[in-house]
């Protein structure tokens, strides 16, 4: 009983996810079927800390411009990946959790 209450209290105290700006949903079970590298990429994107994003690379080194290599708009973050005018899609950041296989295919990960 104490453990369950402690776990519930800890989860309730979590800050909202940086990508969704809310508590994240469960990851779709189909993700377990994906190879390790794409799963790691999805995890990085869900956190907003992804080495493939110029947004994150710019935070580490100012020599990297926070600009999308496809459309040259800024910021090159997770939201932009799903809204880039050079690569239109019906996918959204929420699909990192709900439709991981489709996101991996879309991002060629």
C-alpha positions, 0 to 999 in steps of 0.5 A, a space after each residue: 500500500 505504501 509503495 503504490 501510494 509513493 509511486 503514484 505521488 512520484 508520477 504525479 510530481 513529474 514535470 510535463 514532457 518537454 515535447 508534448 507539454 503534458 504527461 506522455 502516454 504509454 509507448 505503443 507496444 509495436 515499438 518493441 519490434 523495432 531495432 535498437 537504433 531507431 528505438 534509441 532515436 525515438 527516445 531521444 526525440 521524445 525527450 527533446 534532446 536528440 543529437 540529430 536536431 540542430 536545436 540540441 546541437 546548437 545548445 552544445 556548440 554555438 558553431 552549429 546553427 539552429 536551422 533546419 537543413 531542409 528548409 533553412 527555418 528555425 528552430 530545428 526541433 522536434 515540433 519542426 520535424 513534423 511541420 517542415 514545409 519541405 517534408 509534409 506529413 500528417 504525423 505529429 509529435 504525439 505519434 512518437 508514442 502512438 505510431 513509432 513505426 510510422 515515425 521511423 519510416 517518415 524520418 528514415 531512422 
